[in-house]
Amino acid sequence: MNTRFASGFAAVLLALTCSALAFTGTSANAAPTPPPTASPNPLPTLPGGIVNDAINALGGIVKAAYGWNDAESLGTVTFYRGYDMQLKMQLNRYRAIHLHRGTVINPRGYSIHDGDTVDVRGRPQPDGSLEADMIVVQGH
């Protein structure tokens, strides 16, 4: 029984080998293919800092939209009284905003209300708040 099994197994292996050689169109006497040569035209390269500048610019946009940018915040006003304001940003994050006499509010003359979506730019403070230099009210 062991000899029948061994001879059957050998026949299957021989058949698979012959079919593989027939499928690839090669034989035992075929000459090896030559190694590939290098491409005559190299790929163009980008100037050194342009990739990093593009990544940093995209990162700044994403950071501002999600409230992770130190000098800019985009969100909905949840509290506004006098020179103090609070924004609710993406991912339920909040940030305190402090206005001063020179803060520019666009559109000019607009009074900020709770629920307004604003883009605030200014100077970050050590406590994590933002001293607003410019506030742009979205949608007005």
N, C-alpha and C positions, 0 to 999 in steps of 0.2 A: 504494500500500500504506500509506503514512503517513497518508493521509486516512482510510482505512478504520479504521486503528488509533485515530486521534484521535476519529473519530465514535463508535466503539464505546466508547471510554473515557468520552466525554461522556455517552453513553446510560446507562452504569453509574452514573456520579455522579448523574445526574438521578433515576434509579430509587431510589438509596439515599437521596437527599434527600427525595423524595416519601414513601418508606416511613417515614422517621424522623419527618416531620411528621405523618403519619397515625397513627403509633404514639403520639406524645405528645399528640395531639389539639389541637395548636395550628396556627394558620395565620399567614400573613404579616400579616393585619389584626388579630390578637388584641391586646388591651390588656395592658400589662405588669401583673404582680401587684404589689400594694402591699408596701412593706417590712415586715418583721415588727416587732411592737411588743414592748417590754420586758415581762417577766413581772411581774405585780403583787405577788407574794410572793417576796421575796429569800430565798436559802438561809440557814439559821441558821448562826451562827459559834460556834466553841468559844472558851472563855476562853483568854487568851494563853499561859499556861505549861502547860496540861494536855497538849498534844501532846508537848512536849519531856519532860515528866515521864514520860509513858507510854513514850516511846522510850528514855529513860535506864533505866527500871525493866526493860524487856525486855532491853536491852543488858547490864545487870548480871547477869541470870539466865544469859544466854548466855556471858558472860565467865567466870562462876564454873564453869559446866559444862565449859568447855574450858580452865580453868586460867589465864585471862588477868586475873583479878581480883587486885589487890594484897593485899586483906585477907581473901580466902577461897579455899580450894582444895578440890576434890572429886576423890577418886581412890582408888587401891588401895595399901595399905601394902606396900612392897617391903622395908623395913628398919625395925626398931624395937628400940632398946636404950636403957634408962634414960631420958634426956631428949632423945634424938635419934630422929628418924623421917624416912623418905623416902617420898614419894608418887609413884606413876606416874599421871599424868593423861591426858586425851584427847590424841590425836595424838602419843603416845609422848613426852610431856614429863614431866620429873621436877622435884620441888621438895623442898628440905630444910625440915623442920619442927623447931622447937626448943620443947620443953615447959618449963614452970617449975612451981614448987610450987603455984601457984594455978590451973593448967590444969584445967578441968572436963571430965571424960569422961562422956558419956551413952551408954548407960545407966550409972547410978552403980555403981561397983564392978567394971565390966567390964575385963578385961585385953586390951589390943590385941595382935593377932597379925598376922604376915605374911599377906597375902591379904585382910584385912578392907577393906571399902569404907567410907571415912570422909569426913565433911564437916568441914573445919578452918577456924575463923575466928580471926583475931588481928591482930597488928600486923606490917606488912611491914618487913623489914630492908634496909639499903642493899645487902647482897650478894645480894638476891633471895629469901632464905629468909623464913620466916614464923614469928614467935613466937606460938605457939598460946595462946589464951585459952580456947577451947571446942572440943571434939572430939565430934562426934556419929557414932556407929558405925551405919551403915545396916544394916537387916535384923535387928537384935537388940533 
